[in-house]
Every structure is written in structure tokens, then in C-alpha cells.
Amino acid sequence: MLKAVNTKDNQKNKDQKTATAQPQNEVELESIKTYIDGLVQKSKTALNTLADFDQESVDKVCEAMAIAALDNHMKLAKMAVEETGRGVVEDKAVKNIYASEYIWSKIRHDKTVGVIEEDDQEQIVKIAEPVGVIAGVTPVTNPTSTVVFKALIALKTRNTIIFGFHPQAQKACVETAKIIAKAAVEAGAPENAIQWIDKPSIQATGALMNHPDVATVLATGGPGMVKAAYSTGKPALGVGPGNGPAYIEKTADIKQAVNDITLSKTFDNGMICASENSVIVDEAIYEAVKAEFKRLGSVVLDKKNNDALGEAMMDPKRGSVRGPIAGKSAYQIAKLAGIEVPKETKVLIAEIDGVGPDEPLSREKLSPVLSMYRAKDHDHAFKIAKALLDFGGAGHTAAVHTKDQELIKQYSLKMNACRIIVNSPSALGGLGNMYNNMVPSLTLGTGSYGQNSISHNVSDFDLLNIKVVAKRRNNMQWVKLPPKIYFERNSLRYLKEMTGMKRVFLVCDPGMVKFGYADRVVAMLNTRSDKPAIEIFSQVEPDPTTDTVDRGVAAMKQFQPDTIIALGGGSAMDAAKGMWLFYERPDASFIGAKQKFHDIRKRTYKVPELKKVKYIGIPTTSGTGSEVTPYAVITDSKTHVKYPITDYAMQPDIAIVDPQFVETLPKRTVAWTGLDVLTHAVESYVSVYASDYTRGWSLQAIKLVFDNLRASFAGDQTARENMHNASTIAGMAFANAFLGINHSLAHKLGGEFGLPHGLAIAIAFAPVVRYNAKIPKKLAIWPKYSRFTADEDYAAIARFLGFEGNTTEELKESFVKAFIKLAHDCDVNLSLKANGVDKKHFDESVDKLAELAYEDQCTGTNPKEPLISELKQILEDAYEGVGTEI
């Protein structure tokens, strides 16, 4: 009998060669190319006409096509079976109805013309345009229905299509195309919107797919044809073969599962590529499943017949089913293999246990033949299913029958299939929209598993170019502050009233203990009726390090606080924030948290939200503003580089701004921290993030500094209270508008040369303002910052303060000179050299410092994008104190 099969194969090949009349010489090939070019040029003319169609006109044409196809569904089904000798007329009729009814119903209301989406909130408009002339390649297995499907989605998207039909289904496909093309023209479509190759050949289809004016290839067919489509260099949409497994798990409804699989395998004699090719059955229900298959009319073959069936069905050279097999009935296939079965047999079932080339029946079958596997357990079943997919079905379809929802999830996760069909017939389920809500289609992508460009069911949206109109919009901005800010002298007494305070971890530096400030806090806590347990961590040094944070976290783990009180200057408050973060979230990453970001809402590393412990900031210097900001400057103990960690997760819950803690500050500290306050306010005013909300705070803080710093330096208590308020107000501004390169440079100078932060800030101030006020070489990136305004912003500050000047430049320079005088009045020398920085050390470090400053978080909101070379020049000017003499 195998010999008979080969004879039929040879006869079929002869028939195919005759039918396709393959060209033999260059003259014929050139003639084909000329013919194809003629089709394409006519298609382009129709394409230009369709470009002017509105949605209503397009939908009118498509509905007419769908109705015409539906009206002729039986005629076309008969023609397909008669011409190809494959499949079942009634089932092909269903396919034709599916292609016209289900497909059209799904795409009927799709917007495919002009503006298809307009989002006023996001300021995005989407416009649909056709891709162009489409080459449509159709298979012998689903010929007429595929023509209807592809023509519908092509014209729905204002594309034109030229078909290359499978030669064994040429007559049926031509008749289908004529019917829907006629309906389209009568409904208003241009002539030649739907065309086809009259004399099919591999060369003609190849010329069509490779024509330079063909925009894309929509290919359904054998692996060779799909590969050829992808080899054109065009954005082809091809599909891969299916060798789908179906797993019947022990909790499945056996009668439903067997019914579904039998339905699927007999539908059009199993030619839908999504149909089950193998069934895997749990051992516990194996015999019951087999009995149910028999009851419904399938035949489970004696294992001694497996080899004969495999030889009859499979071509070992091609590694696929033999040509005459696809779409034949179970009885016909059994007869070819020399196996006697009843004529009414629905499905041939071969019990096997192997997968691969040595087991031919484990391949895709395209016929009502199933291989059946016995599974010991879930893992064994999954292993078989995965092996089957890898053996010729990667990416296509896998089915599972079970009542176990967790098993469905695990099966779906582990199968390399783009469609997982659950408790349904896989053939009809895979097409979509009959047994599920998947997109209905007759072209099923297999993704990268099957070397496809798509993994979904192809539809009209795959044949559109979507133009996106992106209108400029300002990023949503914000004002985020601690929920409560208490100020005025003796506001420390709020600690008496705060609820939920049972275990307090007080973070400070040794000076806070030495000078009795920590005692004041402890005394106030002890006046509560519910005296909390208190632990003091007083090991914070200036410029706190990661090692200090780690020690604090270890102490917190032992103590288990519900409240952190940070008492001190910026160092104590920043260290406490680091402890807070890594105590609550030990899995947090310092490397991630320190990373620079351009937009805090989109940062690569998201600092985890902190909820367990409340944070109270009590500043004892008037400079940092850390009691109201999401900043924490931590020095890496290994590299000695300062990193400003910024995230609103670390914003304090409560700030207590009590001037009693700054009444005895040393004059030098008053000066340095006061100039830091001024810089916070100025940088937040000129920042690209600055807004109408933050600028008011910035200006008020600037005015308070100029009005009060000298008197505060001299010891005036009212002035010190005003400076304390100015520090917090400036903190409120830069907590939301952020800072600039003045702070970027100061962070690196302080870490490298051991300079107090406020001093480093003051030294860099004048050269930074003068640099920022010049027209930039590189413009800053931020939508709301629509043009460079730093020079005008500095001038606006000068005007607000009443400084002299008629031009922007004069006002800016008047402001800089006022700062210089203020610094000198507070005994601050404005050069690195005058503050003891060694020239050799500076020269060896300056290039590194410039690069580190560029990478600093604060650089991103500077009013102009600095070059590293420019930052180096600022540092060199700061070393000599260029232009800072009175």
C-alpha cells in the first residue's frame, strides 16, 4: 500500500506541474515580471482612489463583500472540495460563513480611516493610514474562506490586495475573488482593488511578493511559502505550522473533552492548523477517555498498525504529512495504509509514547488522526506537550481540558504556544470568537517560537500604519510637603500631643548630647502621660556615610521603634532618612536609590514606600531644609562620594521648626548655613521645575536671608528665628522645584576636600550664576521650560530685592555682587584656595570632580544643560575665586 501512496504522490506532482506551468527560460520569467508589474500598477491606481474614502464608504464596500460571500458560501464550499479533493463541504461552508459573518462582525465598527483616537488628556491623536498594496498568499487547506478573510481586512483598511492562489485551489479561489470584487465595485470601490494571478506559479507568486511597490505580504501556506514571504525584506505577516497537543487532565469533564476533540479533528477533516494533533491523558482516566472516543465513533488502532499508518501518512524527506493525506477522511487514510476500519470512523487514534523523527505519528497531521499518550502525572503530561510543540508546532496552539484553575495557569506559563485553548475544541477555539473572545482570524501567528513576526490572530489592525500626533504638553507638576509643619519658639511641645508614639529612636550627632539639646527632646517626651521608650543614636558625623546608616539600622532592628526623631542639621536628618529607609525596607538598594533621574515619577529605581515608622525632623541649624524635603545626602563609605538620594518616599511626616535650637549657634555655622539657604532658594527659583507655586516660597526665602543673615550672624535672636523660617521655606521650594549645579559641585567639593557643605556652596555660587546667565551651548530638557530664562530669572530676583540695574545683565551682576558682599560681611572667603585646598590635590581631582558633578542628581534641573568641560571651568574659577573680590 505504501507503493500506492507514492504513486499518488508522483501523480499529484505531475498534475501540479501541469497546472502551474512552471516557466523554463528567462523570456518567460521576464514576461511574468511584466504581468505582475501590470497588476501592481492597477492596484496602485485603486489604492490612490481608496485613499479619499471616508469610513462610511469603506464600511459600505466591506459589508457588500461580506454579504456576497455569505450569499455564495455553499457554492464556494462545493467548488473548494471538488477542486482540491480535500475536506468536507458542510464544514467548508461553515468556514465561509465564519469568514464573512464572524470576521465582519468583529471589525465592522473598527475605526480604520483618518483620526481613530483622540486623547485630550494625554494630548495624543492617532491617525490610521493604509499600508499599501498587499500580496495575499492563500493555502489549499482553507482556500475560499481565506480569500474572503484577507480581502475583507485589506479593504477595511483602505488597502488593495493581489492574490497568489494555491494552484490546487485556483478555480475556487478565483470564483471567490470575482464574487467579492464585483460586490465591492458595485458598492463604490474602485476597479482592481482586488486582483489575482491568473496563471499560478512559484515564480509568479515570488515576483508578486518581491515587487518593490508591494508594501507587505500576508502569507498563509506551507513553511516554504511563509519563509519566502519573510525573505522578501518586507514587513510580512506569515504563520507557522501547528502540532498542537491537547491535555485531558484527571479533573476534566471527560464527555465534554472527548466531544470537543472529536468535533475539532473531524471539522473539515482536521485541516485547520489549530486543531489537536495529539491527546495526552492522565493515567487515572486514560481508559475512560479511550472508551468515550470509541463510543463517539473513533477507532483506537492496534499498535501493530502504527508503523503502517505512519509510513502512509508522513513523507520522511520533507518531514511532514504527505500531499494526498491532508483533508482526507479517517476511512480514506486507513485504506491508504492498508488498515480496515468502518467507513463511518470519525478519528483514527494511535497510542504511542515517543516524540520526534523516529515516531512519525507525533508530527502535524492535518487530518482526522490523533496520537494518544498516557501521562503518569502533570509533570509528565507537560513534558510530552512541550516536546510535541517543539517538534513542528512551536508557537501555535495548545489545548487543555481540566477543572483545575491553577493547572490552567501553569500549563499556559510553560507551553511555548501563542494560543492556549481551555475546555474547548482547539480548531474552532484557535480561530477565535466562536468558543472564546479571541480576535477571529484565519491567519494565526506563532510569534518568535515559530519564527513569525506576530503572535496573535491577524486582523485589520495589522494592516494599518498608525500615525501618532504628539502635541506638546507640560508634565503634571506637584507640591508635596510633610502633612504637618510646626513653627515658632517652643513648638517642640507638639511632642506631648502626638499620638501613636511608644518607642522613639532619636538620631543626632554627639554635639546634640553634649550641649543638652537631646535632653530637651527627651524631657518633652517624658512629660507625656504615656512615656515612650527612648533610644538615642548619637554617632552621626558631618557628611554621614553608608557605614553610619548601617550602624543605625542595626540599632533600630534591636529597638524596633515606631517613631524616628531626627535632631540636628542636615547630617543628622539625612542619616535618619537613610536609617528609616533601610530599616523598613532592608531589601532596598543604595545603588538603585542613588541613581540620577530626569523625572522623579519615572525613575528607574523606585524607592519603596515607608509606612511602619513616623519620621519627625527637628532642625538645629538654619540651612538644610531637610525637615521638609525628600532629599538625603549620604556619602558612600567606599568611594567617599556624596550622593543626594531623592524620593518622596523619604519625605518627613512632621517638621518642628523651633528657633530655640539655633539661638546659640556659632557665627561660622550661621554664615555657612545661611548662604546655603539662599542658594536653595535661588536654585529652586531658576530650576526648570520651578512653578508659580514654588517661586513665591523661593522669593520669600531670598528676601528673608538678605534682610536677616547679617543680624543673625551678629547674634540677633529675632533674625535667627527669621533665618530658621527662611531655611524651611526654601526647603519647601526646592523639595518641589529641586536644585541645580551649584549643589552638584558643592556635593563633590565637600566630599573630596572635606569642606563644610555651606562653605562649598558659597564658593561655587558666583561662578555658577554667571555661567547659568549666559546663553547655553546645550539647552535644558523639560517641556514646561519652553525657553531659556535663567538670565531673566536672576534679574527678576534682583528687581524683587530692589537692586540697581537697567538691563538683564546689569541686574544679574548686581545680584551676584550683593551675594559676594553678604558673604564677606559674614567672614566667608569665596575661593577654594583661600580655604586651604591644596593646588596639586585640586589639579589631580578637577576632571573627576567635573564628571561626578555632571552625574549628580541636582544637575538635571539646572536651567541649562552643562558640559563637563564647562563644569571644570567653573571649578577652576572657584579655586581662584575669580570675580569674587569686593
Disulfide bonds with the S-S distance in Angstrom:
none
